[in-house]
């Protein structure tokens, strides 16, 4: 039996494993693979503290995994198909094995958007991105396109305006569905061209993005806009919680509800990273979630309810 089973081996799960293993808790991390999560498929990361230069997401996850293993954590490749959070001990069911544990940290992240536009999947990491905060600096003085019309799309457009030479904002709906002050700031920006009522038909390019093919809903005519990057913020990503079978409380968006210690409504069950709502999607923040959950899990296992200030 394990003290802690962590489901998901991305930055949140791996960071949690470092802390639980270092606390002498018998730790198992169940993961589908190094490149299974959002970080794993990221081609360039240059803003993770303590890691100078540029590394791939898989390399960064690999470094975290090695550190966790050095403290005694065990990693196994398995797909989790179910959990019993009310059993004593708790039960985690994999495709081929079953594991018993005293506490569980859920770190399965969210499903990426299903690529429905020709060229989007092929050029992911080669000009196509879903995170301006992550990749915006790689497009300094280059023209880019942003696809979407919600608050997230507009906020990321404004962030990109610090780097890109010009931004074409492609809004599929007749109007932008964002807060008025954000919308007004985007409209007033001299480097942002807003195209409402326009849909993305294809991402152009062979080895790198060279443009986007769009169509106006009014004229029905195609147009190719030359860009070197495409940031897509259309709906599609949802937290991966199917294996929980409704045992934990979620929001309308499917995110898990947690307290300040990352604990769900069930004591001893914690959730971190992209499983949470209103969460900034950055590896370093997911890692922070994992650390908080790990310390809280240690307190839970040893019968101490609250996290106290600890600088060790």
C-alpha positions in Angstrom: 0.0 0.0 0.0 1.1 3.6 -0.7 0.9 6.6 1.4 0.2 8.8 -1.6 -0.8 8.0 -5.1 -0.5 10.9 -7.6 -2.5 10.6 -10.8 -0.7 12.6 -13.5 3.0 13.2 -13.9 3.1 16.8 -15.3 4.5 19.7 -13.4 1.9 19.6 -10.7 2.1 15.9 -10.2 5.9 15.6 -10.4 6.4 18.6 -8.0 4.0 17.0 -5.5 6.0 13.7 -5.8 9.2 15.5 -5.0 7.8 16.8 -1.7 5.9 13.7 -0.7 8.8 11.4 -1.4 11.2 13.8 0.4 8.8 13.6 3.4 9.4 9.9 3.5 5.9 9.1 2.2 5.7 6.0 0.0 4.8 7.7 -3.3 3.5 6.4 -6.6 2.9 8.5 -9.7 0.7 7.1 -12.3 1.1 8.7 -15.7 0.3 8.0 -19.3 3.7 9.1 -20.5 6.2 12.0 -20.7 4.4 13.7 -23.6 0.8 12.9 -22.5 0.0 16.3 -21.0 -0.1 19.9 -22.1 3.5 20.6 -20.9 4.8 17.4 -22.6 3.8 18.6 -26.1 5.2 22.1 -25.6 8.3 22.6 -27.8 10.0 25.6 -26.1 10.0 26.7 -22.5 12.4 29.5 -21.5 10.6 31.1 -18.4 10.8 28.3 -15.8 12.7 29.5 -12.8 16.0 27.8 -12.3 16.2 26.4 -15.8 18.2 28.7 -18.0 18.0 28.7 -21.7 15.3 26.9 -23.6 14.1 23.3 -23.0 11.2 21.3 -24.3 8.2 20.4 -22.1 9.2 16.8 -22.2 12.8 17.7 -21.0 11.4 19.8 -18.1 9.0 17.0 -17.0 11.9 14.5 -17.3 14.1 16.7 -15.0 11.3 16.9 -12.4 10.7 13.1 -12.6 14.4 12.4 -12.0 14.4 14.6 -9.0 11.3 12.9 -7.5 12.8 9.5 -8.2 16.0 10.6 -6.4 13.9 11.0 -3.2 12.3 7.6 -3.7 9.1 8.2 -5.7 8.0 5.5 -8.1 6.6 6.3 -11.5 4.5 3.8 -13.5 2.9 4.1 -17.0 -0.7 3.3 -16.7 -4.1 4.7 -17.7 -6.4 5.3 -14.6 -9.9 4.1 -15.3 -11.5 4.6 -11.9 -11.0 5.5 -8.2 -12.9 4.7 -5.0 -12.3 7.7 -2.8 -14.6 6.4 0.0 -12.9 3.0 0.5 -10.4 2.6 3.3 -7.7 2.5 2.1 -8.6 4.4 -1.1 -8.4 2.4 -4.3 -7.0 3.6 -7.7 -7.9 1.3 -10.6 -5.5 1.2 -13.6 -6.0 -0.6 -16.9 -4.0 -3.6 -15.7 -3.5 -3.1 -11.9 -5.2 -1.8 -8.8 -3.4 0.4 -6.2 -4.3 1.1 -2.5 -3.3 4.4 -0.9 -4.1 6.6 2.1 -4.3 9.8 0.1 -4.7 10.8 -3.5 -3.4 13.8 -5.4 -5.3 14.4 -8.7 -3.1 16.0 -11.4 -4.6 14.8 -14.6 -4.8 18.3 -16.2 -7.2 19.2 -19.0 -7.9 17.9 -22.5 -6.4 20.0 -25.2 -8.7 21.5 -27.9 -9.6 19.0 -30.5 -7.9 20.2 -33.7 -10.6 20.8 -36.3 -8.8 23.3 -38.5 -6.6 21.9 -41.3 -2.9 22.6 -40.5 -3.5 23.3 -36.8 -2.4 19.9 -35.4 0.5 19.5 -37.9 2.0 22.9 -37.0 1.4 22.7 -33.3 4.7 23.9 -31.7 5.8 25.2 -35.0 3.9 28.5 -35.0 0.6 27.2 -33.6 0.1 27.8 -29.8 -2.6 27.8 -27.2 -0.7 30.0 -24.7 0.5 33.5 -25.4 2.0 33.9 -22.0 4.1 30.8 -22.7 5.2 31.5 -26.3 4.6 35.2 -26.9 8.2 36.2 -26.5 9.3 33.8 -29.3 7.4 36.1 -31.8 9.1 39.4 -31.1 8.7 41.7 -34.1 6.8 39.1 -36.0 3.2 39.2 -37.3 0.7 36.8 -35.6 -2.9 35.9 -35.6 -5.2 35.3 -32.5 -8.3 33.3 -33.0 -11.2 33.8 -30.5 -13.4 36.5 -29.1 -13.8 35.8 -25.4 -12.0 37.4 -22.4 -9.1 35.0 -22.6 -8.5 35.6 -26.3 -8.5 39.4 -25.8 -6.3 39.4 -22.7 -3.8 37.2 -24.5 -4.0 39.5 -27.5 -3.0 42.4 -25.4 -0.2 40.4 -23.9 1.1 39.6 -27.3 1.0 43.2 -28.4 4.2 43.7 -26.3 6.1 41.4 -28.7 4.4 41.0 -32.0 4.8 43.6 -34.8 1.2 43.2 -35.8 -1.8 41.1 -34.6 -4.8 40.1 -36.6 -7.6 39.1 -34.1 -10.0 36.7 -35.8 -13.3 36.7 -34.1 -15.8 34.0 -35.3 -18.8 35.7 -33.9 -20.3 39.1 -35.0 -19.1 40.7 -31.8 -16.4 40.1 -29.2 -17.8 38.5 -26.1 -15.5 40.1 -23.5 -15.6 42.7 -20.8 -16.2 46.2 -22.3 -12.9 47.7 -21.0 -10.9 44.9 -22.4 -12.7 45.0 -25.7 -12.2 48.8 -25.9 -8.5 48.5 -25.2 -8.1 46.0 -28.0 -10.0 48.1 -30.5 -8.0 51.2 -29.7 -4.6 49.4 -30.0 -2.8 50.6 -33.2 -1.1 47.2 -33.8 -4.3 45.1 -33.5 -6.6 44.5 -36.5 -9.9 43.1 -35.4 -11.8 40.9 -37.9 -15.3 40.1 -36.5 -17.6 37.6 -38.2 -14.6 35.8 -39.6 -13.8 32.1 -39.2 -10.4 30.4 -39.4 -10.5 27.8 -42.3 -6.9 26.6 -42.3 -3.4 27.2 -41.0 -1.0 27.6 -43.9 2.6 26.4 -43.9 4.9 23.3 -44.4 7.5 23.2 -41.6 6.5 26.5 -40.0 3.3 28.7 -40.0 3.3 31.1 -43.0 -0.3 32.3 -42.8 -3.9 31.7 -42.0 -6.8 31.2 -44.4 -9.9 32.9 -43.2 -13.4 33.5 -44.5 -15.7 36.5 -43.9 -19.2 35.4 -43.0 -20.6 38.3 -45.0 -18.6 38.1 -48.3 -18.0 34.3 -48.1 -14.6 35.0 -49.7 -11.4 33.3 -48.6 -8.3 35.4 -47.7 -4.8 34.4 -46.7 -3.2 36.6 -44.1 0.6 36.2 -43.8 1.6 35.5 -40.2 4.3 33.6 -38.5 2.3 32.5 -35.4 -1.3 31.5 -34.6 -2.7 31.6 -31.1 -6.0 29.7 -30.8 -8.4 30.4 -28.0 -11.5 28.6 -29.0 -13.5 26.5 -26.6 -12.6 22.9 -26.3 -10.3 22.3 -23.3 -12.0 20.7 -20.2 -10.5 19.1 -17.1 -10.0 15.4 -17.3 -12.2 14.0 -14.6 -14.1 11.1 -16.3 -12.4 8.5 -14.1 -13.8 10.1 -11.0 -17.3 9.1 -12.1 -18.9 12.1 -10.4 -17.6 11.4 -6.9 -16.3 14.9 -6.3 -17.9 18.3 -6.5 -17.3 20.3 -9.7 -18.2 23.7 -11.1 -20.4 24.2 -14.2 -17.1 24.1 -16.3 -16.2 20.7 -14.9 -13.4 22.0 -12.7 -12.8 20.5 -9.2 -13.5 22.6 -6.2 -10.7 22.8 -3.6 -9.8 24.8 -0.5 -6.6 26.7 0.1 -4.8 23.5 0.8 -5.8 22.0 -2.6 -8.1 19.6 -0.7 -11.4 18.6 -2.3 -14.7 18.2 -0.5 -13.4 14.7 0.5 -10.6 14.7 3.1 -7.4 13.2 1.8 -8.3 13.8 -1.8 -6.4 16.7 -3.4 -6.6 18.3 -6.8 -4.0 20.6 -8.5 -3.0 22.2 -11.8 -5.4 22.5 -14.7 -8.1 20.6 -12.9 -8.9 23.8 -11.0 -11.0 26.7 -12.2 -9.7 30.3 -12.6 -6.3 28.8 -12.9 -3.4 30.6 -14.8 -2.0 27.9 -17.1 1.7 28.1 -16.3 4.0 25.2 -15.4 5.4 27.1 -12.4 2.0 27.7 -10.9 0.9 24.1 -11.5 4.1 23.1 -9.7 3.2 25.4 -6.8 -0.2 23.7 -6.6 1.5 20.4 -6.4 3.8 21.5 -3.5 0.9 22.8 -1.5 -1.1 19.6 -2.0 1.9 17.5 -1.1 2.5 19.3 2.2 -1.2 19.2 3.0 -1.3 15.4 2.2 1.6 14.9 4.6 -0.3 16.8 7.3 -3.5 14.8 6.6 -1.7 11.4 6.8 -0.1 12.4 10.1 -3.3 13.8 11.6 -2.4 17.5 11.4 -5.2 19.5 9.8 -3.7 22.8 8.9 -0.6 23.8 7.0 1.7 26.1 9.1 4.4 28.3 7.8 7.4 26.2 7.0 10.5 27.5 5.2 12.4 24.3 5.0 
